[in-house]
Amino acid sequence: MATALKAAKEYLICPLCKNNFDDPKTLVCLHSFCKQCISNHIVEKNKTEIKAKGFECPTCQKQTSLSEFAGQKPEDWSSMLPTNEALSNILTALNEVENTSPLQCPSHLDHEVEFFCEDHEVFACSLCSKQAHKSCVKVHSIADAVRKRRENVSVLTNDLSTQITETEKILNNRQDQVELIESKEDEIKQEIIEMKKQVNDFFAQMETKVLDVIAEVKHKELGGIQLEINVCHQIIEKARSAITEMSTTEEKNPLRFVEKYNDHIKSYEERQEKLEHVLQNLTDLKIKYLANREIEKAFNEADSIGSLSVERVRGKLTKPLTEGTPRDDKLSLKLDDIEESNALSDISAASTSRSQSIQQGIEVARVSPMKSVSVASVGTHAKADSDGEEPVPTLRLEEPKVKEQGTITTRERDTMVTARFLRDFNVAIDKEYECTIEGAAILASGHIVLTDSSNKCMKLFDEKYNFLAMTRFSVSPGDLAVLSEKEVLVCLPEMSRVKHERIDIKNKKITAGEVLTLNERCHSISFSNRKMAVCSTSNVYIFQRQGSSWVRDASINVNVTNLKFVALDSAAERVVVSRDGYPNRSIICMNITGLKLWTFTHEEIRLPRGIAFCGNKILVAVFDHKTIIQLNGKDGRYDGVVVQDSCLQWPCKLCLSPKGDKMLLTQSHHKMVVKDKKKVLVFRLTKCAVAESESPK
């Protein structure tokens, strides 16, 4: 039943945003999309047109004529499309079933959950409690778990209320500062006007200068304070939301109440940490304007009409730093939510800038928030940049030339990776009916880590492919990457998170670590040289590891949709992504700031999937072509086929060992036999000198 329900859910996902349909609209070809998604597509396709002329279906490219939208703007066309009532009704019914039906055990589909394991923070049925959680100390019934949390919910509610009160005090204080700036501005303007009556000629020359300084100070100060206000609003909103959710789910949905309780505690602690950071860095303004009265006597000799200074002093609400704690001007938050981390980083930057005394006639330092790099489409020719430096070459990838015999050749090459099939191994545990391996990684010791979305778990195998340990998640995991021999990173797309999992090979244990919250669903991840790249359907985020924290280096908007996998090279200087659909550029290589280096496409390679660097070569799993191909990492030229074996059916995720001598390959498709879905393929990799090769056939 669960497998059938999961298969049905796949048809309720919008092809553009990869989320459940939201107000599905149907085109003439009967393909459906979210209203907002198809609206964005329509506007994008018509924004360069002088006169709108309809649009193509993103899936089948069938044209929708303009006659249906006569006299309307492209922004309004989506509202005129028919709603897919069948899909809307199915989604509504499915949500009602999921919210009201008992929770099924993911390991034993014919059993409902009856227990909650405090050690692993997962639900369990009666069989699980006697098998998988037999050695666990804290396994309670659902009723006991609910009762235990009800006993402490009043304490958490009081803490949340206190948090709201403290934040509201800060908010009121910040609003007073806004009023102070406004009133001081009025006072300064009035003084200038009075002086202007006496020194009109001179004032005409000086007025622009001083008002510009005032406006700049106002803009800078209000910008920094507004960032602090935004953080306060976020804390209040999330705290109130937590109180509302707990009060709602406590009686109506005890399972969700138990499941989310610890999340509320963790969220409260994270917000409290941010609140402490804000309080420790809180400063109030002292604004003075000293008019130069000497102008009345000798205005011809004067070169200014006054000076403006802004002094930041400790605020009335500022908390003192605890003894031995250094002041954290950068406000670097450990594993923080990306959006809130940016806001706090901006506040700190603004505070640092505003701490300087700003004198009339002195250039005011500008606050630069964490930059977001937008990647423009790469043209077919290289262009010099704005600074006149040498341009980065962009390549026009033409179709390979065909000889009379039909063989497609390229340039001379130095090496070619070859792969020899070694074996496959079964990854199903405890009579699991079906496995869908989303992520795979090989540790330096040879141990193998896999994520299984069908069974919501991560599995550890030794170098001889024997099962060692497993940990379960509350949602289906996505891709994974190796952080160290003892730690891996796992994508949790449904929760928009990346989770640390610690591996104890000696004791055969996997324990949960920190959690990094993202601002959108990211399904693929790569780590190299202290940098992490995570990939959504249209964006790539680059993070730098600093101690035990992640700091975002760049947000790369690739200006495309349907990105699939991401990979970093060994030096973490280049990032490459795979993307669905010819004639789209199916492989895109960029530097870590988002500058496109090259793109690759071929008419027969429509669905590239897993991607990995092998030295300066790039291996790509081609889902529809049932091959593994090699590209040159420097310029993206096609080198040849690495694997084209009868064992390949629907290649998906591939990963290489740290030495580059072994490759794992997962496969997934609804047409595959169930037993084949449970297998992971193992290949031995070698390199050899090659002069030319054939193109994909």
N, C-alpha and C positions, 0 to 999 in steps of 0.2 A: 504493500500500500504506500509506504513512504517513498519507495523508488518511483512508483507511478506518479505520486504527487510532485516529486522533484522534477520528473520529466515534463509534467504538465506546466509547471511554473516557468520552464524555459521558454514556452510559447507566450508567456505574459510579460516578456521583457522587451522594451523598446530597442530597436536595432541601433539607434543613435546614441542614447545616453546609457544604455545597458542597465537601466533600472526598471522597476515595474512601471507599466503604463500609467500615465497621469493625464486624464481626459483624452483618451485615444481618438485620433482623427484618421479617417480612411480616405485613401486616394482612389482614382478611377481604376487603378490596377489591383485594388483590394488590399494593398499593403497598408499597415497601420503604424502610427507614430504618436508620441506625446504631442499635445497641442503646441507647447512651447518649443519642443525640439523641431517640429516641422516648420514652425514660424521662423526660427533662427535660420533654418536651411533655405527657406524661401527668400528671406532678406539678404542672405549671403550671396545667393545666386543672382540676385537682381540689383545689387548695390552698384555694380559697375556699368549697368545698362542705362542708356539715356532714356529709353522707353521700355518699360517692363514687358516681358514677352512669355510669361509662364515659367514653369520650372519642371525638372525631371525628378522622378521618384529616386530617393537615395539608394534603394535596394535594386530595382530592375531598370532604372533609367527611362521608364516610360514617361512621355511628356504629358503634362497637364496644361491644357490650353488656357489662354488668357480670357477667352469668352465667358468663362464661368465667374470671373471676378471683374467684370466690366465696371469701370468708374471707381474701383476701390484701390487703396494703397496696398503694396505687398505686405505691410505689417498687419493688415486686417484680413488677409486671405485665409489664414488658418481658422479664423472664427466662422468662415463660410463653408468649411469642409464638413461633411457629415460625421457625426460622432458614432464610433463603433459601440453601439449599445450592448452587444453580446459580450465584448471584452470587459466593458465597465461593470456589467452585472456579475461576470465570473470573478473579477477582482474583488468586488464587494462581498460576494459569498465566501470567497476564499479567506478574506480577512476575518469574517465572522466566525468561520470554522476554526481558524488558527487561534482566535482569541478566546473561544469558549470550549473547544475540545480538550480533553485531558492530554497531557504531554506524554508522548510515546518514548520509550527507552530507545536510544539510537543503536544500541547493541542487540537488543531483543525486541524486535518490532511488534511482537504479540503481547508485550507487557507494558503496563503503564508505570511511570515513576512513582515510587512510594517513599524514597529516602533522599536525603541530601548529605553528601560527603563534605564535611568542613575542611578536611585535609586537602582535597583536590578542587573544592568549590564547584562540584558538578552534581546533577541529579542522578539517581540510580534506581533501578527496579529491584525486586526481591532477589533475582538471580545475580545481578551485579554486586549487591551487598555481600553475597556469600562467595563471590568469585574474585572479581577485579578489585573490590574494596574490602576483602576479607581481613587484611592486615592493618587497615586504617583504624585509627583510634576514635575519631569523631564522626560517626555515621548516625544521623538522627532521622526520625520520621519527619515527614513534611510538617505535621502539626507541631512537633517539638521545635523544628527550625523556625516556623512562624512565631511560636510563642516566645522563643529566645530573643528574636528581633523586636517583637512588640514590647518586651520589657525595657529595651534600650531606646526605642524610637523617640520617646519623650525627651531624652537627653540630647539626641541628635537634633531634634526639632528646636530645642532651646538654643543649642549651639548655632544653628542656622539663623535663628531669629536674632541672636546677638551679632552674628556676622552681618546681617542686614542693617542692624542699628548702627554699627561702627562704620559701615560703608556709607550709609546715608549721612552721617556726620561729615565724612570726608567730602561727599558730594555737595553738601550745603556750604562747606568751607570753600570749595573750588568755585561754586557759584558766586560767593561773596567776592572772590578774587576777580571774577569776570566783571562784576559791577564796579569794583575798585578801578580796574583798568579803564572802563568806560567813563567813570566820573572824572578820573585824572585827565583823561583825554579832553574832556569838556573844559576843565580848568585851564589846561595848557592853551587850548584854542582861544579861550577868553582873554588870557594874558597877552597872547600874540595880537589879538584884535585891538586891545587897548594900546599896545605899543604901536600898532600900525597907524593909529590916528595921528601919532606924533611924528612918525618917520615913514611916511608913505613911500617915498622914492627908494629908500634903502630896503624897506620891507619887501618891496616887489621883487628884489633880487634874492633875499634870504628866505622868503616864505616857503618856496618849493623845497628847499633843502631840509628845513626843520620838520615840515609836515611829512616829508618822505621818511624821515627817521622815526617819527611817531607812528606812522602807519606800519613801518617794518617791525617796530617793537610790538605793536598791537598784534600784528599777524603772527609773530613768533611766539609771543606769550600765550595768546588764545589757542594757537595750535597745540602747544605743549599741554596746557590745562585741559583742552578738549580731549586729548588722548587719555589723560587721567580720569576724566569724567566717563569716557567710554568704557574703561576698565571697570569703574565702579558700577556702571549700569549692567555690564555683563555679569559681575559677581552677584548683584541683587537679583537679576532675572533668573540666573541659574539656581540660586538658593531658593527663590520662591517656587520655581518649577519643581525642585526636589521635594519641597514640602507638599505641594499639590499632588505630585505623583505618588508619594508615600501614603497620603491620606486616601487617595482614590483606590490604589491597588491593595491596601491592607485588608479590606473586606471583600472587594469584588474579584480580585485576582491574586490569591495568596502565593501562587507559584512565581508570578512575576515579582511580587513583593520580596520574596526570598532571594530571587535571582539578582535583583537590582540593589539590594540593601547595601552590600559591601561597596558597590560602585558609588552609592551616595556618600558613604564615608570617605572613600578615596577622593571623590570630587570635592567634598568639603575641605579636606586637608590640602588639596592642591590650590583651591581658591584662597584658603587661609594663608598659605605661603605667599601667594601673589599679594594679598592684602598687606602682609607684613613688609614685603618689599616696597610697596607703595608708601606705607607709613614711614619707613626708614629713610626714604628719599624725598619726602614731602617738604616743600619749601613754600613760603609765602612771599609776596612781593612788597617792596617798599619803593614807591615811585616818587621821584622828586623832579621838579623842574625849576631851575634857578634862572630867572630872567636877568639879562645883562643891562642894568640900568645906566651904565656908562654910555650906552648908545645915545641916550638923550643929550649928552654933552658933546660927544665926539663920534657921531655915527659914520662920518666919512672915513675915519681911521679903523673902524671895527670891521672884522671879517666874519662875525657871527652875531646872532641875537640871543643866544642862550645855549645851555648844555642840558642834555637829557641823560639821566643815569637810572639804571634799574639794578637794585640790590636784592638778592635773594637771601632771606633769613629763615631760620628754623620755624616751621609753622606751629601753631598752638596745639595741633593734634599730633605732631611728629613724635614718634616713639624713639627713645634712645636705642642705639645699637647695643646688643648684648656684649659683655666683656670678652675681648679676644676675637670678635667678629669684624673682619675688614669691611669697609663700605664698598658695596658692589655697585659701582656707577653704571656698569653695562647692564645690570639687572638681568643676568643670564639665568634663566629658569631651567631647572633640571627636567628634561623630558617633558616639556610643556606643550600645551595645545598650540598649534602653529599660529592661528589667528591671534590669540591672546598674547603669545610670546612676541609677535611682531609689535603689538600695541605697546607692551611694556618696554620693549627695546627702543621704540620711538620716544616714549616718555623719557627714558634715561638719556637718550641722545639730546632731546630738547632741553632737559635739565642741565646737562653739561654745557650746552651752548649758551643757555640763558644765564649761567652763573657769572659770565663775564660782564663787566661794566661797559655799557654801550654809550659812547660819546658821540655827539653831533659831528658829522663829517667822517666817522670811522666806519668802514664797511662791516656790516653785521654778518657773522658766520651763519651759514645756512645749515639746517638740520636735514640730514639725508637718511631717510628710513631705509630698511632693508630693501634692496632693489629687486624688482621682478623683471626678468629678461623676456621680452617678446621676440620670438624668432620669426622673421619675415620669410616669405617664400624665396628660395634660391633661384636666381635666373640662370640662363644658359651661358652667360659670359661673366668673367670676373670683373669687379668694379673696385676702383680705389676708394678707400674709406675717407671720412670727412677730414681726417688729419693729414691726408696726403701720403700715408704710409703705403708700403707695398700691399696690394690686395691679396686676400686669401683666395687661392684658385678655386673656382667652382666648376664642376665638370658637367658637360652635356653627355649623358649616357645614351649613346645611340644603340640601335639594335645591332648585334654582332653580324658581321658580314658573312654571307653564305657562299661557300665554294660550290663548284659545279657538282661535286659528289655529295653535297648536303652537309659537310662537316663545318661547324662554326669554330673558328680559332680566335685566340687573343694574342697578347704580346708574350715575350719570353718571361718566365717566372723562375724564382729561385727554389721554392719548396712547395710541396703539395701534401696536405694531410691525408693519410689513408686510414681507414677503419676496418678492423676485422671483428666479426661477431664472435663473442666468447660464449655467452650463455644468457638465459633469462632467469629471474627468480620471482617466486610468489610473495606478494606483499600482504595478502589477506591474513588477518589474525582472528582467532576465536570464531571461526565459521562465518566470517563476514561474507555477505552475499555478493557485494559489489564494491569495487574500489575505483576512485577517480583521483589519480595522483596529480596534484596541481604544482607542487614544488619538489625539487630534488637537489641534494648537495652531497659532496664527498669531502670528508674531513681529511686532514693530513695523515691521520693514523689509518686511513682506509675505511673507517666507519661511514655508514650511509644514513642520511636523514631524509625522510619523505613526509610531505603533508598530504592528507587524504580528505578531500572535501565531502565525499559521500558519507564518511564515518566521523567527520568533524574531529580529526585527531592528527597528531604528529607521531611518527614511528622511527625508532632507532634500530639499525642493523649493524652487525659487526662486519669485518673485512671479508668474512666467508659467507656473508649474506644470511646469517642466522639472526632471528628476531631477539632484541634485548629488552627494549622498554617502549612505553607509549604514554602520551599525555593527551587528554581530550580538551576540546574547546566548546564553548556554548554556541558558536557559529561555525560555518564552514571556512577553513583556512584557504589562503591562496598560495602564492609563491613564497619561497624562503631563500635566505642567503646566509653564508657562514661569516660570523663576526670574529670568532676565534675557535680554537680546538674545543673549547668548553662552552661556547655560546653561539646560538643562531638567532636570526631575525625572521619573524613570520608575519606575512600580511594577513590581516583580518578585514577583508573588503566591506563586509556588511556593517562593521563597527567603525570604519575609517580609522583603523589603528595599525601600528606595527608593534608586535610584542616580542620581547626578549625571552628566550627559553634557554635555561642553563642545563648543560649535559654533563652528567657524572658517569663516565664510561666504566670506571672501576666498580661502582656500586649499582650500575645499571638503572640510573634514575634520571628523570627529566623534571626540573622544577621551574615554576614561572618566575619571570623577572620583571623589569620595568615595562611600561607601556608608553609609546609615543603616539599621541593623537593627531591625526591629519585633518584637513578641512574638506576632503573628498575621498571617495572610494578608490583605493590604490590596490592593484592586483598583482603587480610584478615588482621585484626588488633585486638589487645587486649591490655588493659591497667590495671595496678594494682600496687599499692604501689610506685607511681612516676616513674614507668618504662613502656615503650611501646614496644610491639613486633609487627613487620609488616612482612608479609610473601609473597614471590613471589612463582613461581613454583618450585624453587630449593634452595632458600636462606631465612634465617630468620635474621632480623636486630633488635638489642636491643638498645633502646634509654633511656637515663636518663633525667628526667625533672629537669632543674636547672633554677629556677626563671621563666622567660618567654621564655627560650630557650630549645632546645633539643640537647643533646650531645650524640653521638653514643658510646655505651659501647662495642658492639661486632657485628661482621658480621659472621654469622654461615652458612657455605656452607654445606648443609646436604648431599651432594653427591648423591642426588636422583632427580627425576623430578616429575611432577604432584602433588605437595603439594596443599592442598585445604584450610584448615582452621588452625588457630593458637589460642592458649589460654595460658594465664599466670595464675599461682596459686595466692592466695591472698597475699602471702609474696613476690611475684615476684622472687622466687628462682628457679622455674621450668617452662619450656615451653614445651607444647605438640602440635604436629601437626598431621593432618590426611592426608592420601595419597591414591590415587587410586590404585587398582589392586592387587589381589592375584596372584602369591605367594609373592608379595612384602610385606615388613613389613608395614602394613597399618596404624598403630599408633606408633609414635616415641616420647619418652619423653627424654628431655635433661635438664641439668642445663643451666643457662643463659650465661655460657661461651662456650657452645656447646658440653660438654661431655655427651655422650649418657648414660642414666640411665637404660632404658629398651625399648624394642619394643614389639609390639603385632601383631599377624596375625591369621587369621582363614580362612579356605577354602571357607566358605559361606559368609564372610564379605569382599566383593570386592570393594565396593564404599562407604567408610565412608565419611561423610560430616561435619556438624557442630559439634563442640566439646567444652565442658565447664567443669571447675572444680566446684564441689559441695562439699565443705569441702576438705577431702582427697580422695574423689571419683571423677571419671571422667565420664561424660555422653557423649555418642557419637550417633549422628544421622546416621543410616545406610540406605543409599539411596536405594540400590537394595533389602535390606531385609525388608524394611518398618517397622523398629523398632527403639527404642531408647535403647541402652544397657549401662551397667555400668561396668567400670573397676576400680580396686584398684589402687589409685594413687601412692602407695609406690613401687609396683613391677609389675604393669601392668597385674595382673591376672584378668581373666574374672569373674565377680560377677553374672550377670544375666540380664534379660530383664526388663527394666523400663516401657516401653510403647510398646504394640503391639495391637493397637486398629484399628477398621474398619475405623476410621476417617483418619488414616495415609495412604497417597498414595505415595508421593515421598518426604520424609523429607529432608530438606536441612539445613538451619541455625537454631540453637537453642541458646537461651540466658536465663539466670537466673536473678531473682531479687536480689538486694543486700542482702536481708535476706535469700535467697535460698528457699523461700516458693512458688515461682511461676515460671513457665517456658513458654516462647513463642517459637513457632515452625513455621517456614515458609516452604512452599513447592513449588517446581518448576519443571516442565517437559513439553515438547512440546505436550505430549499426554493428559495432564490434561485438563479438561473442563475449559473454560475461567472464569466462575464464581468462581471456586475453587481456581484459581490463585490469586483472589482478597482477599482471606481469610487468616488470621493468627490465628493459634490455640493457646488456652490458657489452661494450665494444673496447678493443685494444687499439690505441692510436699510435701511429708512427708518422714520421715525415720523410719525404724523399724528393729528390730533384726532378722537376718536370719542366718541359719546354712549352707545351701547349695542351689544351683540353677542349672537350666539346661543351656546348651550351646545354642547358636543360632540355630534355626532349619530353 
